[in-house]
């Protein structure tokens, strides 16, 4: 029994090796045997010129076959009946031949390396597309709870961003059409100190009063202006910035506008150009802006840290208007031409700054 088990194990090893080998049918002859047996190609090449060894090998396998039959339990079998191909019609035989040729061609085509490579790529791409579709489905949301229509989260995010950008651009680029000219508001600090404005020395505070203004009152006004510029009330910040801007035109240097306008902005370029022109000609007819006033606060449009506030733009008709009339800083001088406008403010680390003033065309 031990020999039978050992022989069975040997057969399994041989069978496994034969499954991996490249087979080639050769005709082996030995005493009493005349048969064609399959052998691995490399073994057949090795056996070329070794007929005696190959004959012995064929006899060995014949003995193995007889030993296997000897181990089996003999049972009666029914002999196979040969199929009468001659009884079949020509059409049936032609169909069989065509099917055999088709299957042989398909088998040969499937065994080609390029075809196997393409099949592997197709399977890989198919699996990747299925996985991508599953992930895309997991990243969708339903338009209506319980409904069938869905939309991807990416589409929703892009739509929200595009809508926000479009709204911001519309608010920043379009001045309100309902802005009308209104009288300039009075300044309590200016009422207490009605002295006319004078050119101050460099380094002096932008909100300092001229002439007989009290030092304590000036310091308090400066502190109040700084709090307004750095606070959350954009309307109060704009009022303080316009007062600071008007005072900067009486300074000896254009560096004062760094505390009024946003750096490298249109407002900074315009104000510094007007300051240089006033220095060159001695004129005081620079553009002035005042916050539009009325029975109700002006409409303010805010998006994040950017706000649009209606103002009134004025251009002095004569020279030295602010000095001659003693007008409040930021107020429209008498005899000036006014137009509705909108001031764009942006809040940064140092507080609010004027970015640009949009004047409504005629």
C-alpha positions as CSV (number, residue, x, y, z in Angstrom):
1,X,0.0,0.0,0.0
2,X,2.9,2.3,0.7
3,X,4.2,1.8,-2.9
4,X,0.7,2.7,-4.2
5,X,0.7,6.0,-2.2
6,X,4.3,6.8,-3.3
7,X,3.4,6.1,-6.9
8,X,0.3,8.3,-6.7
9,X,2.4,11.2,-5.3
10,X,4.9,10.7,-8.1
11,X,2.1,10.9,-10.7
12,X,0.8,14.2,-9.2
13,X,4.3,15.7,-9.4
14,X,4.7,14.6,-13.0
15,X,1.2,15.8,-13.9
16,X,2.0,19.2,-12.4
17,X,5.2,19.5,-14.3
18,X,3.5,18.4,-17.5
19,X,1.0,21.2,-17.1
20,X,3.7,23.8,-17.2
21,X,5.8,22.2,-20.1
22,X,5.7,22.9,-23.8
23,X,4.5,19.6,-25.3
24,X,5.6,18.1,-28.5
25,X,4.3,14.8,-29.9
26,X,7.0,12.3,-31.0
27,X,6.9,8.8,-32.3
28,X,8.7,6.4,-29.9
29,X,9.4,2.8,-30.8
30,X,10.1,0.1,-28.4
31,X,9.9,-3.7,-28.6
32,X,6.2,-4.6,-28.8
33,X,5.1,-0.9,-28.8
34,X,4.4,1.4,-31.6
35,X,2.8,4.6,-30.3
36,X,3.0,8.4,-30.3
37,X,3.6,9.9,-26.9
38,X,3.6,13.6,-25.9
39,X,6.9,14.8,-24.4
40,X,8.1,18.3,-23.3
41,X,9.8,20.1,-26.1
42,X,13.1,20.5,-24.2
43,X,13.0,16.8,-23.4
44,X,12.4,15.9,-27.0
45,X,15.3,18.1,-28.1
46,X,17.5,16.4,-25.5
47,X,16.4,13.0,-26.8
48,X,17.4,13.7,-30.4
49,X,20.2,11.2,-31.2
50,X,19.4,9.2,-28.1
51,X,17.0,6.7,-29.5
52,X,18.0,4.0,-27.1
53,X,17.3,6.1,-24.1
54,X,14.0,7.3,-25.6
55,X,12.9,3.8,-26.4
56,X,13.6,2.8,-22.8
57,X,11.6,5.8,-21.6
58,X,8.7,4.8,-23.8
59,X,8.8,1.3,-22.5
60,X,8.9,2.7,-18.9
61,X,5.7,4.7,-19.5
62,X,4.1,1.7,-21.1
63,X,4.9,-0.3,-18.0
64,X,3.5,2.6,-15.9
65,X,0.2,2.4,-17.9
66,X,-0.1,-1.3,-17.4
67,X,0.6,-0.9,-13.7
68,X,-2.1,1.7,-13.4
69,X,-4.6,-0.6,-15.1
70,X,-3.5,-3.4,-12.9
71,X,-4.3,-1.3,-9.8
72,X,-7.8,-0.5,-11.1
73,X,-10.9,-2.6,-10.3
74,X,-12.0,-4.1,-13.6
75,X,-15.6,-3.2,-14.5
76,X,-17.6,-4.0,-17.6
77,X,-17.9,-1.1,-20.1
78,X,-19.8,-0.5,-23.2
79,X,-17.7,-0.1,-26.2
80,X,-18.0,3.2,-28.1
81,X,-20.0,3.0,-31.3
82,X,-18.3,4.7,-34.2
83,X,-20.2,7.7,-35.5
84,X,-21.3,7.2,-39.1
85,X,-20.1,10.5,-40.7
86,X,-21.1,9.2,-44.1
87,X,-24.8,9.3,-43.2
88,X,-24.6,13.1,-42.5
89,X,-25.5,15.6,-45.3
90,X,-22.9,17.9,-46.9
91,X,-24.5,20.9,-45.3
92,X,-24.2,19.5,-41.8
93,X,-20.6,18.6,-42.4
94,X,-19.8,22.0,-43.7
95,X,-21.3,23.7,-40.6
96,X,-19.2,21.4,-38.4
97,X,-16.1,22.3,-40.3
98,X,-16.8,26.0,-40.2
99,X,-17.5,25.9,-36.5
100,X,-14.3,24.0,-35.9
101,X,-12.2,26.4,-38.0
102,X,-13.8,29.4,-36.2
103,X,-13.0,28.0,-32.7
104,X,-9.5,27.2,-33.7
105,X,-9.0,30.7,-35.1
106,X,-10.4,32.2,-32.0
107,X,-8.2,30.1,-29.8
108,X,-5.1,31.1,-31.8
109,X,-6.1,34.7,-31.7
110,X,-6.6,34.6,-28.0
111,X,-3.2,33.1,-27.4
112,X,-1.4,36.0,-29.2
113,X,0.6,38.1,-26.7
114,X,-0.8,41.4,-28.0
115,X,-4.4,40.2,-27.6
116,X,-3.7,39.0,-24.1
117,X,-2.1,42.3,-23.3
118,X,-5.2,44.2,-24.7
119,X,-7.5,42.0,-22.7
120,X,-5.6,42.7,-19.5
121,X,-5.7,46.4,-20.2
122,X,-9.5,46.3,-20.9
123,X,-10.1,44.4,-17.7
124,X,-8.0,46.9,-15.8
125,X,-9.7,49.9,-17.3
126,X,-13.1,48.4,-16.8
127,X,-12.3,47.9,-13.1
128,X,-11.0,51.4,-12.8
129,X,-14.1,52.9,-14.4
130,X,-16.4,50.9,-12.2
131,X,-14.5,52.1,-9.1
132,X,-14.6,55.7,-10.4
133,X,-18.3,55.5,-11.0
134,X,-18.9,54.2,-7.5
135,X,-16.8,57.0,-6.0
136,X,-18.6,59.6,-8.1
137,X,-22.0,58.2,-7.0
138,X,-20.9,58.5,-3.4
139,X,-19.9,62.1,-3.9
140,X,-23.3,63.3,-5.2
141,X,-26.2,64.8,-3.3
142,X,-29.9,64.6,-4.1
143,X,-31.7,67.7,-5.4
144,X,-34.9,66.7,-3.6
145,X,-34.9,64.4,-0.5
146,X,-36.1,61.0,-1.7
147,X,-35.8,62.0,-5.4
148,X,-33.9,60.3,-8.1
149,X,-32.1,63.3,-9.6
150,X,-28.6,64.0,-8.1
151,X,-25.8,66.5,-8.6
152,X,-22.2,66.2,-7.7
153,X,-20.7,68.1,-4.8
154,X,-18.0,69.5,-7.1
155,X,-20.7,71.1,-9.3
156,X,-22.4,72.6,-6.3
157,X,-19.1,74.1,-5.0
158,X,-18.2,75.5,-8.4
159,X,-21.7,77.0,-8.8
160,X,-21.5,78.7,-5.4
161,X,-18.0,80.1,-6.1
162,X,-19.0,81.4,-9.6
163,X,-22.1,83.0,-8.2
164,X,-20.2,84.7,-5.3
165,X,-17.6,86.1,-7.7
166,X,-20.2,87.4,-10.1
167,X,-22.1,89.1,-7.2
168,X,-18.9,90.6,-5.8
169,X,-17.9,92.0,-9.3
170,X,-21.4,93.4,-9.8
171,X,-21.4,95.2,-6.4
172,X,-17.9,96.6,-6.9
173,X,-18.2,97.7,-10.5
174,X,-21.7,99.1,-10.6
175,X,-22.4,102.3,-8.6
176,X,-25.9,102.7,-7.3
177,X,-28.2,104.8,-9.6
178,X,-30.4,106.2,-6.8
179,X,-27.6,108.4,-5.3
180,X,-28.5,112.1,-5.3
181,X,-26.7,115.1,-4.2
182,X,-27.3,116.0,-0.5
183,X,-26.1,118.7,1.8
184,X,-22.9,117.9,3.6
185,X,-23.2,116.9,7.2
186,X,-21.8,119.1,9.9
187,X,-18.8,118.1,12.0
188,X,-19.2,118.8,15.8
189,X,-15.4,119.1,16.2
190,X,-15.3,121.7,13.4
191,X,-18.2,123.6,14.9
192,X,-16.3,124.0,18.1
193,X,-13.2,125.2,16.2
194,X,-14.4,127.2,13.2
195,X,-11.0,128.6,12.4
196,X,-10.0,128.4,8.8
197,X,-7.7,125.5,7.6
198,X,-4.0,126.1,7.3
199,X,-1.1,124.2,5.9
200,X,0.5,122.3,8.7
201,X,4.0,121.1,9.2
202,X,5.1,117.6,8.2
203,X,4.5,115.0,10.9
204,X,1.5,116.8,12.4
205,X,-1.6,114.8,13.1
206,X,-4.1,114.7,10.2
207,X,-7.0,115.6,12.5
208,X,-5.3,118.4,14.3
209,X,-7.3,121.7,14.3
210,X,-5.7,124.9,13.2
211,X,-5.0,128.2,15.0
212,X,-6.8,128.3,18.3
213,X,-7.9,124.6,18.5
214,X,-7.4,123.1,21.9
215,X,-4.7,120.4,22.1
216,X,-6.9,118.1,24.2
217,X,-9.8,118.4,21.7
218,X,-7.4,117.5,18.8
219,X,-6.0,114.5,20.6
220,X,-9.5,113.2,21.4
221,X,-10.6,113.7,17.8
222,X,-7.6,111.9,16.5
223,X,-8.3,108.9,18.8
224,X,-11.9,108.9,17.7
225,X,-10.9,108.9,14.1
226,X,-8.4,106.0,14.6
227,X,-11.1,104.0,16.4
228,X,-13.5,104.6,13.5
229,X,-11.0,103.6,10.9
230,X,-10.1,100.4,12.7
231,X,-13.7,99.6,13.8
232,X,-16.5,97.7,12.1
233,X,-18.7,100.7,11.2
234,X,-17.8,101.3,7.6
235,X,-19.8,104.5,7.4
236,X,-18.0,106.1,10.4
237,X,-14.7,104.9,8.9
238,X,-15.4,106.6,5.6
239,X,-16.3,109.8,7.3
240,X,-13.1,109.8,9.2
241,X,-11.1,108.9,6.1
242,X,-12.6,111.7,4.1
243,X,-11.7,114.2,6.9
244,X,-8.2,112.7,7.0
245,X,-7.9,113.0,3.2
246,X,-8.9,116.7,3.1
247,X,-6.3,117.4,5.8
248,X,-3.6,115.6,3.8
249,X,-4.0,118.2,1.0
250,X,-2.6,120.8,3.5
251,X,0.4,118.6,4.4
252,X,3.9,119.2,2.9
253,X,4.2,115.6,1.7
254,X,2.0,113.1,-0.2
255,X,2.9,110.3,2.2
256,X,-0.1,111.3,4.4
257,X,-2.3,109.6,1.8
258,X,-0.9,106.2,2.9
259,X,-3.2,106.4,5.9
260,X,-6.2,107.2,3.6
261,X,-6.0,105.2,0.4
262,X,-5.1,101.6,-0.2
263,X,-1.6,101.3,-1.5
264,X,-1.2,101.0,-5.3
265,X,-4.9,101.6,-5.8
266,X,-6.7,103.9,-8.1
267,X,-7.7,106.2,-5.2
268,X,-4.0,106.6,-4.1
269,X,-2.9,107.4,-7.7
270,X,-5.6,110.0,-8.1
271,X,-5.1,111.7,-4.8
272,X,-1.3,111.9,-5.1
273,X,-1.7,113.3,-8.6
274,X,-4.2,115.9,-7.4
275,X,-1.8,116.8,-4.5
276,X,1.1,117.2,-6.9
277,X,-1.0,119.5,-9.1
278,X,-2.1,121.6,-6.1
279,X,1.5,121.9,-5.0
280,X,2.6,123.0,-8.5
281,X,-0.2,125.5,-9.1
282,X,-1.1,126.5,-5.5
283,X,-4.8,125.7,-6.3
284,X,-7.2,124.1,-3.8
285,X,-9.7,122.8,-6.3
286,X,-8.9,119.2,-5.7
287,X,-11.9,116.8,-5.8
288,X,-13.7,116.4,-2.5
289,X,-16.1,113.7,-1.4
290,X,-18.8,113.8,1.3
291,X,-21.0,111.1,2.6
292,X,-24.5,111.4,1.3
293,X,-26.9,112.3,4.0
294,X,-30.7,112.4,4.4
295,X,-33.5,111.3,6.5
296,X,-32.2,107.7,6.5
297,X,-28.7,106.2,6.4
298,X,-27.3,105.7,2.9
299,X,-27.5,102.2,1.4
300,X,-24.4,100.2,2.1
301,X,-23.5,97.2,0.0
302,X,-21.0,94.9,1.7
303,X,-19.3,91.7,0.6
304,X,-16.8,90.4,3.1
305,X,-14.2,93.1,3.9
306,X,-15.3,95.3,0.9
307,X,-18.1,97.9,1.1
308,X,-19.7,100.3,-1.4
309,X,-21.1,103.5,0.1
310,X,-22.8,106.4,-1.8
311,X,-21.0,109.7,-1.6
312,X,-21.2,113.1,-3.3
313,X,-18.2,114.2,-5.4
314,X,-17.5,117.9,-5.7
315,X,-15.0,120.1,-7.6
316,X,-14.3,123.6,-6.3
317,X,-15.3,126.4,-8.7
318,X,-12.7,128.8,-7.3
319,X,-9.3,128.7,-5.7
320,X,-8.7,128.5,-2.0
321,X,-12.4,127.7,-1.3
322,X,-11.7,125.7,1.8
323,X,-9.4,128.4,3.3
324,X,-11.7,131.3,2.4
325,X,-14.9,129.8,3.6
326,X,-13.5,127.9,6.6
327,X,-15.4,124.7,5.4
328,X,-15.2,121.5,7.3
329,X,-12.6,119.0,6.1
330,X,-14.4,116.5,3.8
331,X,-17.3,118.9,3.1
332,X,-18.2,120.2,-0.4
333,X,-17.1,123.9,-0.7
334,X,-19.6,126.5,-1.7
335,X,-20.0,127.1,-5.5
336,X,-18.7,123.6,-6.4
337,X,-20.1,121.2,-8.9
338,X,-21.5,118.0,-7.4
339,X,-22.0,114.6,-8.8
340,X,-23.3,111.3,-7.3
341,X,-20.6,108.8,-6.7
342,X,-19.8,105.6,-4.8
343,X,-16.7,105.0,-2.6
344,X,-15.2,101.5,-2.5
345,X,-13.6,100.7,0.9
346,X,-11.5,97.7,1.7
347,X,-10.6,96.6,5.3
348,X,-7.1,95.3,5.9
349,X,-4.8,94.7,8.8
350,X,-4.5,98.5,9.5
351,X,-8.2,99.2,9.2
352,X,-10.3,100.6,6.4
353,X,-8.8,102.3,3.3
354,X,-10.3,103.9,0.2
355,X,-9.7,101.8,-2.9
356,X,-11.5,103.8,-5.5
357,X,-14.3,106.3,-6.0
358,X,-16.7,105.7,-8.9
359,X,-18.2,109.0,-10.1
360,X,-21.5,108.7,-12.0
361,X,-21.0,110.0,-15.6
362,X,-23.2,112.9,-16.9
